[in-house]
Structures are given as C-alpha cells and as structure tokens.
Amino acid sequence: MKIVFNKSNLIKSVNIVLKAIPSRTTMPILECILIDATTNIIEFTANDMELGIKTQVEGEIIEKGKIAIDAKIFSEIVRKLPDNEITIESDSNFVTTITCEKAKFSISAKSGEDFSYLPYIEKEKSISVSQFALKEIIRQTIFSIADNENNKIMTGELFEISDGELKVVALDGHRISIRKIELKGFSDDIKVIVPGKTLNEISRILSDDNENFVNIFFTNNHILFEFDNTTVVSRLIEGEYFKVNQMISNTYETKVTINKREFLNSIDRSTLLIKEGDKKPIIINIVDGSLELKINSALGSMNEDIDIDKEGKDIMIGFNPRFLIDALRVIDDENVTLYLVNSKFPCIIKDENEKYIYLILPVNFVAG
Amino acid sequence: MKIVFNKSNLIKSVNIVLKAIPSRTTMPILECILIDATTNIIEFTANDMELGIKTQVEGEIIEKGKIAIDAKIFSEIVRKLPDNEITIESDSNFVTTITCEKAKFSISAKSGEDFSYLPYIEKEKSISVSQFALKEIIRQTIFSIADNENNKIMTGELFEISDGELKVVALDGHRISIRKIELKGFSDDIKVIVPGKTLNEISRILSDDNENFVNIFFTNNHILFEFDNTTVVSRLIEGEYFKVNQMISNTYETKVTINKREFLNSIDRSTLLIKEGDKKPIIINIVDGSLELKINSALGSMNEDIDIDKEGKDIMIGFNPRFLIDALRVIDDENVTLYLVNSKFPCIIKDENEKYIYLILPVNFVAG
C-alpha cells in the first residue's frame, strides 16, 4: 500500500476516528485505525465495538492496500511531522514507513484482516438536523446523565421523535434536563436511548455550522449519524426509559423571574464556601421582589440579594448549587423563570414554549 | 479595620503575595496573607519562612487595623466578586466581611500578632537589571536545576557577579546551563546560590517590561528583590557552588553549525518513539554537510537528515533528547553551534561571545 496525503487532511481525519479508540482495552486491534485503500477511495475506520467511526480521507492512492495501525503512535507522528505532503507506505510484512520531507518513521502495522468493520445499518427511519443544533442539544443536556453504571439507562439520553419534534432527555436521579427541536419534513415516531459516551464523542466531531446537516438513522439496536464524509454508528442502550412526563408537574405555588447572569454568578460565588465532597446546600429565600441566596459553612458565610419578579407564595428552599449552575449555564435567555411548590418539591426552570425544561430536586437544610 | 479597594488592584496584589503561600504546611499562620493597614499605607505580606513577599496595595483606609486572612479562600472570593469596589471590614474578633455590590462574605480571620514579618535586610551590595532581563535569564537556565533535594546546592542557581557581569549557572549532574548579562555601573563581586523555587516564583511576578527595573540586594544569608511596589526576600542556599569553569573545556574535535528550528523539531519528533520512563537515547551521526538523527525503540524507528556546516572529525554520539530540547528551546538564535570531542565527552552549545553556554553529557548507545 502507498498513499500520499497532505498533512491537514490527514490530521483532520485521524482526529475524527480517534474518538472511537478506547482508552483502555485488552484487544490490541481495537487500538488501531484501519486504513483501507483497497478501492478508489481511502477510508479510515476505528471501532471499539460500542461506537464505530468511518471517514473518507482525501489523498492519492499510488498502490492499493490496507493496514491496521496503532492509533496513538500514528496520530502523534502525523501531528509532529512538518506541514507538508505525507507518504504512508507498507510492505508485505505491514512494516509501515511514514515519510515527510527528510523525516522518516518506520513502525509495525497489522494486516487489518481481524479488524471489525462497522455493522450494516438498514437506512429506513431517519431524521435530519443541523450539525450545530445536534451539538447544542447534546451540550444542553448531557451534564445530567449519571456517570456511574449502576443504572445503565441513566448513562444514556432519550431521543424521542414524535409530532415532527425531537425531544432529548437526560436524568440522573437528582435532576432532569429536557430540550426540544422542531424537525422539518415527515418523520416516524422513534424512542431510543443513546449512550452518553457516543453523544460526547460525536459532539466533538460535529461542526458549529448551522448549514451543514446530519442525517440520523435509527434501527432497534443502533443509531447511525451521517455527515460530511463521516459515518458514526453506535449501539443503543436496551430498556424502557423513565416516564418523564409523570415527573414534571404543571402546577406551582411560586413563580419567579430572575436575571440569569446575576443568579448564576451569585450561586457560583457561594460554591467557594463549600469544600470538595461536602454536600452543603445553598438556601434560597424568596419574598416579594427579592431572592436572597445564602450559605453557611465551616469556611464562612455568604449572602446576597437579587431583584426578582415574583408571583405567589414566599418560599425558602435548599439546593445543591452544582445542579443549578449546570442548568443555568446552558440557558441562553437573559431572564429565567423558576416554578416552585414548596421546599420538598422539585424546582422547574423552563421557558414559555417548553423548548427547555430543567427539573432540580431540592435538598433538606437547617434554617438559620 | 475597614479598607476599600477596586477589584483589579486587589486581585493583582493578592496574586503577587500568593506566590509565597506554601502549598502544604502544618502552621496555619503561614497560609495567611497579612493585611496591614496600621499606618497610612496598605501592605499585603506572605511569608513561608524561606520566601517572603510584601507588596503595597492601592486602596482607601477608612479604619486602620490589621488582620491575617486565609490566602486561599480570600483569593478565591476576591476573584469571583463582581468587577467593582470591594470593602473589607473586620470587627474586634477579626470576623471579616468582604462586600461587593449586594454580595457579602463573612469569614474568620486572625489578629496577625503571630505573623512573621519579612527579615530586615541591610541594603549594601546591590545590582540593578530590567525585569525582562531577569525573567529571561531565569527561564533560560532554571530547567537544568535538580528537582530532588539529594544535593541541596543543585536545587539552586549560582548568581555570580564580577567584572560588571551577572553570570547565572544551573546544573543537575547531566548538564550545565550558563547565561550572562552585562550590568551597568559599579557592582561588588558577589557569589550566592539562590533557591530555584524563589526564582520560579519571582519570574511569575516580574513584568515583561524592559524599562522597569529590579534592584537586587545581597547579604550573606538573603537575597532581596525590589521592584514596582513589591519586595521579595529569600534565604540563600548555604555552601560552595561547583567549580563550573573547570568542567567546560574550550578544545573540540568537531564543530557543527545547524538550523536551530530544524534540529529542535527533528529531536522533538524522535521523542514520540520513547515511552515514558524509558531512557532510550537518540543517536546523532555527523558527517560532512549532514547530521543524521536516528532512534530505534520497541515502538519503531525514525531517521532524519539535516544539512549542517561542519569542521573537524566525523562523530557518532548519543543523547537524552530531553536535554537537547530543553537547551535549544531557550536559544533565540536562528543557527546554533555545537562543539564535540568524542562520544564520551560532553557536547557544548554556545554562541561566539559565550553569552550562553549549554553543556550536555552524552549517553552510551548501541550502534546499529
């Protein structure tokens, strides 16, 4: 095999497939990128068996062939080569030389015979969204998936399509994050759970471009993303997702509208007084026209008043500040509205059209 | 005590004295910043008993007094406050409130009675250099001090003043780095060993300004730096420094001039094939007109030719690539000149005027 690339194309493509290289594995073949130039196009593939990525690479095939090459060392070499033409050539023993100007690396590769290609996906049910919209909806929800595997379903996000709308839900037992986007054209009803890891990795490949689209295909076991020259295939998480609609009530006793930036900055300041691992809540005291935020810890105390618009009852309620911060950070509105019932009931932050809904459970606190 | 600052002044001063706050200590008072507003000026001091920093802070004293306040929490609070006037007020129990707009923090401080002020330094022997020059000379040598305490003297740098020249030397048993700068005006002959930690911390406070000067004062046990509104005092390391002049020979068998960037990039690339903790050398083979750099490791092999100007014998020699990289990175010249004797003798990289001298010991290698 002998192929010639220019460095920038090569790096771009290597960086894309790197996202499907597992950080630890007992199977060395999974740590490899398959470079397939057996036809007239060059394709790079990486596949950790849960998540697989294939991308087409611009380059000149001088001699057809394929190899599987260790992803880590290959990507590091490519990155450090001069900014010029890079030639990759392998002999019959798969010893591969990577040449650029006067620099010449030689490393052992594999035949690629035992490499697992991406599974075949029936392209029936699909939607299309802009790369930017998909990237945003992931960023705005992914922080509230659970990071431990005790409940597998919580480590993924619900992708639910109905009535021409994509609803994405993430929850971890303390909070729920929901975002919706409208879809164009007809789409089937779909309800799948996509692994959080897949969503994290894909959002690192997606561009910020609102004009470039991703086609997303669904089967019973897989989700497939197609965009630019890249295909990403991921297994789905099996099981029934939580009945989220039942958890979100529309009744409230107190409704508060507050400047998002002031609220966020104030909560952010309060976290200074919480030592790592400490579960100290912040206490929010809402009266007419004013929200007082306060915290008392071994390190000291803080309090701050913020002007608000308020309807309904006064309320005092405690929260883990982290959860409020996570939600407020991904809301772009200047003002946010909080809906509260009492100090034991979840707080809901949502916009009028419910394009976003963030539910956060309160925590007990000692008034003082 | 009651003082009003604007945020940017306050942060700047806190960041300066923070450099003398130890990361770990069993004495809580050392973790404090002393805020002294007992006179008409405000001074912040921190002192870990080896290194002490005092800086004058702009602000309005409304009520005189002093406190010692935990540096970590104080600096974090100040950083997160709105960008506005900050008021610090302490009561008779040293409970200190920090107020900015509507945010109010309250933390316990100490009286500052048991705080160690900086030692008194007799200002007799001194030199003056620009902040930029001092910062540069530290950056260009500090990487070759030893990082373990087995040989205390190696953890510091020699500051030697004679004949109107400041010579700074750092060495760690594998290499020696020497830089010289000319001094203006008369100066006494001085020879002291300054702790590497002091130099690292001070170079973080110094500005990049060539017009701003530092006055450096020397006593038998201390070095004092005076610049802007700040005073830094450090203990010196006791003992006799190594006789460096005897280690640097002026004879050579091979003299090579090479483009610095090409040489550095090539060595940098070769390090990809060295696993962490591995002591694999790179091999440099010098013949007329060409320097070949090669490495063979379990990960693969690399070789690269670089055009050179050469005088004298051919030579093949092995190096720890790290040491070459460290030296080449801090040399600003387009071309560098290497002086070599044989594969057992150190390589010297120096300019014609010996404003810099970098000596690097070779390592054994298996030719092949």
HADDOCK unambig.tbl for C-alpha pairs under 7 A between the chains (distance, minus, plus):
assign (segid A and resid 76 and name CA) (segid B and resid 272 and name CA) 6.84 0.50 0.50
assign (segid A and resid 77 and name CA) (segid B and resid 272 and name CA) 6.78 0.50 0.50
assign (segid A and resid 80 and name CA) (segid B and resid 269 and name CA) 5.76 0.50 0.50
assign (segid A and resid 102 and name CA) (segid B and resid 304 and name CA) 5.40 0.50 0.50
assign (segid A and resid 102 and name CA) (segid B and resid 305 and name CA) 5.97 0.50 0.50
assign (segid A and resid 103 and name CA) (segid B and resid 303 and name CA) 6.11 0.50 0.50
assign (segid A and resid 103 and name CA) (segid B and resid 304 and name CA) 4.47 0.50 0.50
assign (segid A and resid 104 and name CA) (segid B and resid 302 and name CA) 5.50 0.50 0.50
assign (segid A and resid 104 and name CA) (segid B and resid 303 and name CA) 5.41 0.50 0.50
assign (segid A and resid 104 and name CA) (segid B and resid 304 and name CA) 6.10 0.50 0.50
assign (segid A and resid 105 and name CA) (segid B and resid 301 and name CA) 5.72 0.50 0.50
assign (segid A and resid 105 and name CA) (segid B and resid 302 and name CA) 4.21 0.50 0.50
assign (segid A and resid 105 and name CA) (segid B and resid 303 and name CA) 6.63 0.50 0.50
assign (segid A and resid 106 and name CA) (segid B and resid 300 and name CA) 5.53 0.50 0.50
assign (segid A and resid 106 and name CA) (segid B and resid 301 and name CA) 5.03 0.50 0.50
assign (segid A and resid 106 and name CA) (segid B and resid 302 and name CA) 6.00 0.50 0.50
assign (segid A and resid 107 and name CA) (segid B and resid 299 and name CA) 6.54 0.50 0.50
assign (segid A and resid 107 and name CA) (segid B and resid 300 and name CA) 4.34 0.50 0.50
assign (segid A and resid 107 and name CA) (segid B and resid 301 and name CA) 6.46 0.50 0.50
assign (segid A and resid 108 and name CA) (segid B and resid 300 and name CA) 6.79 0.50 0.50
assign (segid A and resid 269 and name CA) (segid B and resid 80 and name CA) 5.78 0.50 0.50
assign (segid A and resid 272 and name CA) (segid B and resid 76 and name CA) 6.85 0.50 0.50
assign (segid A and resid 272 and name CA) (segid B and resid 77 and name CA) 6.77 0.50 0.50
assign (segid A and resid 299 and name CA) (segid B and resid 107 and name CA) 6.51 0.50 0.50
assign (segid A and resid 300 and name CA) (segid B and resid 106 and name CA) 5.51 0.50 0.50
assign (segid A and resid 300 and name CA) (segid B and resid 107 and name CA) 4.33 0.50 0.50
assign (segid A and resid 300 and name CA) (segid B and resid 108 and name CA) 6.78 0.50 0.50
assign (segid A and resid 301 and name CA) (segid B and resid 105 and name CA) 5.71 0.50 0.50
assign (segid A and resid 301 and name CA) (segid B and resid 106 and name CA) 5.02 0.50 0.50
assign (segid A and resid 301 and name CA) (segid B and resid 107 and name CA) 6.46 0.50 0.50
assign (segid A and resid 302 and name CA) (segid B and resid 104 and name CA) 5.49 0.50 0.50
assign (segid A and resid 302 and name CA) (segid B and resid 105 and name CA) 4.20 0.50 0.50
assign (segid A and resid 302 and name CA) (segid B and resid 106 and name CA) 5.99 0.50 0.50
assign (segid A and resid 303 and name CA) (segid B and resid 103 and name CA) 6.08 0.50 0.50
assign (segid A and resid 303 and name CA) (segid B and resid 104 and name CA) 5.40 0.50 0.50
assign (segid A and resid 303 and name CA) (segid B and resid 105 and name CA) 6.61 0.50 0.50
assign (segid A and resid 304 and name CA) (segid B and resid 102 and name CA) 5.36 0.50 0.50
assign (segid A and resid 304 and name CA) (segid B and resid 103 and name CA) 4.46 0.50 0.50
assign (segid A and resid 304 and name CA) (segid B and resid 104 and name CA) 6.11 0.50 0.50
assign (segid A and resid 305 and name CA) (segid B and resid 102 and name CA) 5.96 0.50 0.50
